[in-house]
Amino acid sequence: MNQETGPKMQAAWAALKARGGQEVALPTLLPAALVLELAGEDVRPRLYFASGPDGAELCLRADLTIPAALNYVQNATVDDEPVAWVCEGKVFRAPKAGEDRAPEFVQIGLERFGDADRIEADVTVFLAAWEACQAADEHNLFVRLCDGGLLPTIIAKADLPDPWGSALGEVASHKSALKRVLAQASGTAPSRQISALERTIAELDPERARSTVAEVLTLANLSLPGNRQLSHVADRLAARAKRAIAKPLAPDLAETLTKLIQLNSQGSLAASLDECVTLAGKLGVDLMDWRQAWTLRLDRIQQEAPGALAHAHFEALSPEAFDYYDGMAFDFAADPSFARPVATGGRYDTLVGEISSGTRQARAVGCVIRPARFGGR
Amino acid sequence: MASLILALPSKGRLKEQCEAWLAKKGLVLRQTGGERGYSATLDGFDDIQIRLASASEIGKALLAGDIHLGITGEDIVREAASDVDARLSIEARLGFGRADVVVAVPNGWIDVETMADLAEVATDMRRQTGRRFRIATKFTRLTAQFMRDHHVADHRIVDSAGATEGAPAAGIAEAIVDITTSGATLTANALKILDDGVILKSESCLMRSKLADWTEATNTTAAQLFKRLGLDRL
């Protein structure tokens, strides 16, 4: 246990551990390429890099979740082997311009892998984070709940006309890309001119389109090195042309999708979740099972921590910079802007697969608490 | 820092161009310690200490405030720090050492012309392969910022120490960010620059460090030098 951190952190740590979990030490130095691959280049300006004696590029951990998932990949003997780990230690993030804080700070966290009951695991992790904050006298916290899996589910099941259905489906789990394609689909983005070649390609069957593109490349002496194949270029050329000449999405469909993406209700949780169900219904998607799962989560939270949801709201898209949360996600903050959350957590079922290049799979959910922010700091 | 320190490139074409530029203004640079020496004098300015250094060292020294003035490429300082304008000012663009920092992709990518196309391809690639789109470059800071500005989310920067233009053919990266003057090297490597893929139009600049130890004496010397150079700004 880190001794620098004072009684509030010790109280939070004790509360976190009370929810169960084996105490583990996680790696501090990580392969830089792995961290950047998982967390994205947006974190690069925040990372501290180091070189190994063999020339390997390493970085200091910027959170506890990636090292926990890496540890799991290296130690679990089978997929979805159930483990619960509590961990504490420094993480290292360069301050943003104008941000007045130390570049290293302590986090404490709980990471659970392989739980068969996702809902119960979600609730356990939420409660662990909540109880840790309460133990540290962090009261009257604002709670933001999100669901990183909601939009991909709705778009996959929605009855949307092509090419927009497939175009939106391909980017449903990517916030910025989803907004970009929706702007194209709804006709609010400027339309682009297409060339005669693109128009021709768009009207050909895929095989003929590919051979036409191959002829063009040969005639113009153009190269396609690396991983990107002729089929990728031809298919995308056709898809891009089809989008350029397609009718915009019907205004009511575009409006419904926009409302879902922007759903950020500060009202009651139940009303927000019901609104999701209603909006999804307009797209032909039945969200009753999803709604039921959230009802179970919220009831269980309410049961064990009355008051935890007193200042809670729901957003459809996770705003977290680390974009690996793909299910329930939450953060707690003393300020409703959520600029400096004291706790963050969520479900990241795909992360173990990404780390292991698909050789290992595990359901996963976790949370971290930042004691340095206790007391509104 | 008692006297004003001016750092100039120590070798190569950039050094020759600096000397020629100074000569055009009637200023003669005399290298002390022979051709391999790293100090020099400027005729008529005994109170200026001339240091000869590599372009990257000059950039670092300007950003750190170790020297008052220096000539180096804008690309070098913009890559070295995020708060460049708080640390130094560009006093003159010198018209030589011109080079653009650009985003280039294989010329066979006939479906990719703009940064918006690149963003889509990056997203497609991650969805199809589970891996991020790779961009080879030594300009990691400039590249990361440019990609953020153009909403290219699903990419990863691969640090490239040299021969960046060969990275796509070698399978090290899908695209590159590199410096180019005429574009000939990119063309020779079957690459094309995206329509809106110019990150920075760089050239050699006379720069003034804001963090250096500026005194009345060094300010006066700088003003005299700038007057002689036709840059009466101080």
Interface residues (C-beta under 8 A of the other chain):
Chain A: A33 L36 E37 G40 E41 D42 R44 P45 E57 A97 E170 V171 H174 K175 S176 A177 R180 L197 V213 V216 L217 L222 S223 L224 P225 G226 N227 R228 H232 V233 R236 L237 R240 G353 E354 S357 G358
Chain B: S82 D83 P106 N107 G108 W109 I110 D111 A116 D117 A119 E120 V121 T123 D124 M125 R127 Q128 T129 G130 R131 R132 T140 R141 A144 M147 R148 H151 A153 D154 H155 R156 I157 D159 P168 A169 G171 A173 E174 A190
